[in-house]
Amino acid sequence: MKTKIPAMNTRSSPLARERVHPADAILAMLRHCLGHWEHLPPADRRRNNLALENGQEVVTPFTDRNGVAFIVVTDAHRTCTKIKLPEET
């Protein structure tokens, strides 16, 4: 499988490590980097695809098995991908 986003220099915030189920964090990171955004509304999928084309930040929201909302964010330069909670943005 070819990734849309390089899966390098990946990190989780301390708060995300504390609250997000680890298996769900790994799966979300993989789905984000592969561009598997079918769980998103069409407008959000378009936004991520445009961000890829235009060199902008890519943001994908997820919810873990315990109902904890979190986001996976790749910076515009594609040098770092982070898992964090929405309130940390």
Sequence and secondary structure as in RCSB ss.txt:
>XXXX:A:sequence
MKTKIPAMNTRSSPLARERVHPADAILAMLRHCLGHWEHLPPADRRRNNLALENGQEVVTPFTDRNGVAFIVVTD
AHRTCTKIKLPEET
>XXXX:A:secstr
   SS   SEEE HHHHHHS HHHHHHHHHHHHHT  TTS HHHHHHHHHHHHHT  EEEEEE TTS EEEEEE 
TTSS EEEE GGG 
